[in-house]
Amino acid sequence: MTFKLLSSPLQGFTDFRFRNAFNKYFRGIDTFYAPYIRLSGKLKIKPAYERDILPENNAGLKLIPQIMTKDADEFIYTAKYVQKLGYKELNWNLGCPFPMVTKRGMGSGLIKDPAAINNILNRVNAESDIIVSIKMRTGYESSEEILQLLPILERYPIKSIAIHARVGRQLYKGKVDLDSFQRCIDSTGHKLYYNGDITSVARFNELAARFPMIDHWMIGRGIIADPFLPGMIKSDTSEYPENRIEVFSKFHDTLLNDYSQALSGASHIIMKMRQFWEYFITSFPNSRNGLRNIKRAKSISAYEDAVGKILDNERTRNQVKRSSH
Ligand SMILES: Cc1cc2nc3c(=O)[nH]c(=O)nc-3n(C[C@H](O)[C@H](O)[C@H](O)COP(=O)(O)O)c2cc1C
């Protein structure tokens, strides 16, 4: 069966610099979802959000912008704004689990208020011709919440609903709840996309076998942890290319270079790269202790040395593995 792989938005990670670097060195992602835009009380888009979705910063990528809001005016304003930039679709974030957001009735905190969601969709539908899609959790407290909401969503022409099969209260802990994802499939006529914990080719294949009706799969942290993953899923192989470390190294250097130009001061640049390494290191399990040196690095050259050691170690291991086959 043919299927699409989608890059799930990760605020602070999958910005346009990451997306462009990914697209230069890796394959397998059909569409990228931009991290959310959030307005701060005023109908105005902050420059950082704008920069992230400007078409000239996303050349050659298929991108869908996302909004996080509980306000119809904000939604309609942002819809018009992204349409002016040439986008046809706006994704609505009903998934963010962080208390700062959910306590304000946004992200997954809005799921338990179907009336508010209904009002917003009603107005968006009447006042805008944007294509709406949704990305959500199964609830905030309980996965019953989505079952209350789905019948309301049936009233609207929603392109797709991507479901991260956890409740907001779980944050990113615990298992994804595949039974509740199945209940969603059984309870809606809308097109559902699956999201949550696709971290390996084997895991993808298990999920694809369990949900044969799903043909859109969203991967978030798995792409940062291992940017080869989408391409390997598409080719159904767990084998890395022989030049794995060289490709990864060039990708890494592109990120480092782009963030060095965007951020000021070694500590900010190292901090940014360190956040990536918290994920990268999971696909280099033999070099886990290399993360310590990255965390200790106070200068770019110390940082580069620490990265060089990890990659040298992995290169040597790969050579030994290949020559022993
Ligand atoms: C650091 C971080 C930032 C995230 N930012 C967003 C975001 O901007 N919009 C969104 O819809 N989801 C966001 N998510 C959720 C992911 O897109 C995804 O739904 C979640 O991580 C589960 O998928 P995964 O297991 O493939 O990572 C974020 C998750 C993390 C860990």
The ligand as an SDF file (V2000), in Angstrom:
LIG
                    3D

 31 33  0  0  0  0  0  0  0  0999 V2000
    9.7100   19.5660   21.9790 C   0  0  0  0  0  0  0  0  0  0  0  0
    8.3910   19.2850   21.3420 C   0  0  0  0  0  0  0  0  0  0  0  0
    7.7290   20.2970   20.6430 C   0  0  0  0  0  0  0  0  0  0  0  0
    6.4850   20.0570   20.0310 C   0  0  0  0  0  0  0  0  0  0  0  0
    5.8640   21.0660   19.3310 N   0  0  0  0  0  0  0  0  0  0  0  0
    4.6700   20.8070   18.7120 C   0  0  0  0  0  0  0  0  0  0  0  0
    4.0070   21.8030   17.9250 C   0  0  0  0  0  0  0  0  0  0  0  0
    4.4820   22.9360   17.7280 O   0  0  0  0  0  0  0  0  0  0  0  0
    2.8050   21.4760   17.3630 N   0  0  0  0  0  0  0  0  0  0  0  0
    2.2480   20.2240   17.5110 C   0  0  0  0  0  0  0  0  0  0  0  0
    1.1760   19.9700   16.9690 O   0  0  0  0  0  0  0  0  0  0  0  0
    2.8700   19.2750   18.2290 N   0  0  0  0  0  0  0  0  0  0  0  0
    4.0450   19.5260   18.8110 C   0  0  0  0  0  0  0  0  0  0  0  0
    4.6810   18.5270   19.5030 N   0  0  0  0  0  0  0  0  0  0  0  0
    4.1010   17.1670   19.4850 C   0  0  0  0  0  0  0  0  0  0  0  0
    4.6860   16.3380   18.3200 C   0  0  0  0  0  0  0  0  0  0  0  0
    4.4000   16.9230   17.0670 O   0  0  0  0  0  0  0  0  0  0  0  0
    4.1230   14.9140   18.3000 C   0  0  0  0  0  0  0  0  0  0  0  0
    2.7340   14.9870   18.2190 O   0  0  0  0  0  0  0  0  0  0  0  0
    4.5070   14.1190   19.5440 C   0  0  0  0  0  0  0  0  0  0  0  0
    5.8860   14.2940   19.8590 O   0  0  0  0  0  0  0  0  0  0  0  0
    4.2080   12.6270   19.3530 C   0  0  0  0  0  0  0  0  0  0  0  0
    4.8040   12.1390   18.1840 O   0  0  0  0  0  0  0  0  0  0  0  0
    6.2450   11.4170   18.2080 P   0  0  0  0  0  0  0  0  0  0  0  0
    6.1480   10.3030   19.2110 O   0  0  0  0  0  0  0  0  0  0  0  0
    6.4300   10.9150   16.7920 O   0  0  0  0  0  0  0  0  0  0  0  0
    7.2340   12.4380   18.6070 O   0  0  0  0  0  0  0  0  0  0  0  0
    5.8980   18.7660   20.1350 C   0  0  0  0  0  0  0  0  0  0  0  0
    6.5600   17.7540   20.8340 C   0  0  0  0  0  0  0  0  0  0  0  0
    7.7930   17.9930   21.4450 C   0  0  0  0  0  0  0  0  0  0  0  0
    8.4780   16.8720   22.1710 C   0  0  0  0  0  0  0  0  0  0  0  0
  1  2  1  0
  2  3  1  0
  2 30  2  0
  3  4  2  0
  4  5  1  0
  4 28  1  0
  5  6  2  0
  6  7  1  0
  6 13  1  0
  7  8  2  0
  7  9  1  0
  9 10  1  0
 10 11  2  0
 10 12  1  0
 12 13  2  0
 13 14  1  0
 14 15  1  0
 14 28  1  0
 15 16  1  0
 16 17  1  0
 16 18  1  0
 18 19  1  0
 18 20  1  0
 20 21  1  0
 20 22  1  0
 22 23  1  0
 23 24  1  0
 24 25  2  0
 24 26  1  0
 24 27  1  0
 28 29  2  0
 29 30  1  0
 30 31  1  0
M  END
$$$$
